[in-house]
Amino acid sequence: EKYKELALSDRRKVVAIGEIGLDYYYKPKTTAKLQQFKEKQKQVFVKQLDLARELNLPLILHCRMAHDDVIEILKARGENRGVIHCFTGNLEQAKKYIEMGFSIGINGIIFKFNIDEVIKEIPLEKIVVETDCPYLTPAPEGEKRNEPVFIKHTIQKIAGLKGISFQEVADMTTKNAKRLFNI
């Protein structure tokens, strides 16, 4: 209810519900605790999805080592609007998200994880570029604190992988974000 109240307090500023999702990076030591850990996350995730649906807002989805479960939950609920933030999955998973209606969020992670095949194969119309500041600084900037201006490196890498211009990527991904977030 508190999050709902915050979202309703100024609808012009609230454009999505997120970052929500599942994160299985942490691994409890026993099978029972691992199952309990995952189930609790799923319960909270579903409540967050309910809030987004009630407010008619798109989703910004966090998924770390949990793509199959996120896909299963989204499909079962018929969710179809949002972005898979900081995508680190494989091509098959990306295609599943896109088939459901989601965009794929690409940021400085592309300099740390090899998702080149995903970027080459998915339509530019389904890519949103992200900064994820202050983390995930693109490699050309070294160990600096990430800043929004560094998004140029992510755009340039996408352009190179797709064999198109920097400006084409910048224009289309901006259009994609404006459409997704209704801004």
C-alpha positions in Angstrom: 0.0 0.0 0.0 2.9 2.3 0.7 4.3 1.9 -2.8 0.9 2.4 -4.3 0.5 5.6 -2.3 3.9 6.8 -3.6 3.1 5.9 -7.2 -0.2 7.8 -7.0 1.2 10.8 -5.3 2.6 12.2 -8.6 1.6 10.1 -11.7 3.7 12.3 -14.0 6.9 11.2 -12.3 6.1 7.5 -11.9 6.5 5.8 -15.3 7.0 2.2 -14.3 7.2 -0.3 -11.4 10.7 -1.6 -10.8 13.2 -2.7 -10.5 11.4 -5.9 -9.5 12.0 -9.6 -10.2 14.0 -12.5 -9.0 17.7 -12.8 -8.0 19.1 -16.3 -7.4 22.7 -15.2 -7.1 22.8 -15.8 -3.3 22.6 -19.5 -2.6 21.5 -20.7 0.9 23.4 -23.8 2.0 20.6 -26.3 2.2 18.1 -27.4 -0.5 15.2 -26.6 1.9 16.5 -23.1 2.5 17.1 -22.5 -1.2 13.6 -23.5 -2.0 12.2 -21.3 0.7 14.4 -18.4 -0.5 13.1 -18.8 -4.0 9.4 -19.1 -3.0 9.5 -16.0 -0.9 11.0 -14.0 -3.8 8.3 -15.3 -6.1 5.5 -14.3 -3.6 6.9 -10.8 -3.4 7.4 -10.6 -7.1 3.8 -11.5 -7.8 2.6 -8.8 -5.4 4.7 -6.3 -7.2 3.3 -7.4 -10.5 -0.2 -7.0 -9.1 0.7 -3.4 -8.2 2.0 -2.6 -11.7 -1.2 -4.1 -13.2 -3.5 -2.1 -10.8 -1.6 1.1 -11.7 -1.4 0.2 -15.4 2.3 0.7 -15.5 5.1 -1.1 -17.4 7.6 -3.3 -15.6 11.3 -2.8 -15.1 12.4 -6.4 -14.4 15.5 -7.5 -12.5 16.5 -11.1 -13.3 19.7 -12.6 -12.0 20.2 -16.3 -12.6 16.4 -16.8 -12.7 15.3 -16.3 -16.3 13.3 -19.5 -16.5 11.3 -18.7 -13.4 10.7 -15.1 -14.4 9.5 -16.2 -17.9 7.2 -18.8 -16.4 5.6 -16.3 -14.0 5.2 -13.6 -16.6 3.7 -16.1 -19.1 1.3 -17.5 -16.6 0.1 -14.0 -15.7 -0.1 -12.7 -19.3 2.3 -9.9 -18.5 3.4 -8.1 -21.7 4.9 -4.7 -21.1 8.2 -3.7 -19.7 12.0 -4.1 -20.0 14.3 -6.9 -18.9 16.8 -4.7 -17.2 20.6 -5.5 -17.6 19.9 -8.5 -19.7 22.4 -11.4 -19.2 20.4 -14.3 -20.6 20.8 -16.2 -23.8 19.2 -15.8 -27.2 16.4 -18.3 -26.5 15.4 -16.4 -23.4 15.6 -13.0 -25.1 13.3 -14.3 -27.8 10.8 -15.6 -25.2 10.7 -12.2 -23.5 10.2 -10.4 -26.9 7.4 -12.8 -27.9 5.6 -11.8 -24.7 6.0 -8.1 -25.6 9.0 -7.1 -23.5 12.0 -5.0 -24.4 15.6 -6.0 -23.7 17.7 -3.6 -21.6 21.3 -3.3 -22.6 23.9 -1.4 -20.6 27.6 -1.6 -19.7 27.1 -5.3 -18.9 27.9 -6.0 -22.6 31.5 -5.3 -21.9 31.6 -7.9 -19.1 29.2 -10.6 -20.4 29.2 -11.8 -24.0 25.7 -11.3 -25.2 26.8 -10.2 -28.7 24.7 -12.9 -30.4 21.6 -11.7 -28.6 22.2 -8.1 -29.7 22.8 -9.1 -33.3 19.7 -11.3 -33.5 17.0 -9.3 -31.7 15.2 -6.4 -33.4 16.5 -2.9 -32.6 12.9 -2.0 -32.0 13.0 -4.2 -28.9 16.2 -2.8 -27.3 16.3 -0.1 -24.6 19.7 1.2 -23.6 20.4 1.8 -19.9 23.1 3.4 -17.8 22.7 1.5 -14.5 24.7 4.1 -12.7 26.8 4.1 -10.6 27.6 0.5 -11.5 28.4 -1.4 -14.7 30.7 1.2 -16.2 31.5 0.4 -19.9 35.0 -0.9 -20.3 36.3 2.0 -22.3 35.9 4.1 -19.1 38.0 1.8 -16.9 37.2 1.6 -13.2 35.5 5.0 -13.0 32.1 5.4 -11.4 29.5 5.0 -14.1 27.8 8.2 -15.4 24.9 8.6 -17.9 27.3 10.1 -20.5 29.0 6.8 -20.8 26.0 5.3 -22.5 27.6 6.4 -25.7 29.9 3.3 -25.4 27.0 1.0 -25.1 25.3 2.6 -28.1 28.5 2.4 -30.2 29.0 -1.3 -29.4 25.3 -2.1 -30.3 25.8 -0.1 -33.6 29.0 -2.1 -34.4 27.3 -5.4 -33.7 24.3 -4.6 -35.8 26.3 -2.9 -38.6 24.4 0.4 -38.4 25.2 3.9 -37.3 25.5 5.2 -33.8 22.7 7.7 -34.6 20.3 5.0 -35.8 20.7 3.1 -32.5 20.4 6.3 -30.4 17.3 7.4 -32.3 15.5 4.0 -32.2 16.3 3.2 -28.6 15.1 6.7 -27.5 11.9 6.1 -29.4 11.6 2.7 -27.8 12.0 4.1 -24.3 9.5 6.9 -24.9 6.9 4.5 -26.2 7.5 2.0 -23.4 7.3 4.6 -20.6 4.7 6.8 -22.3 6.9 9.9 -22.1 
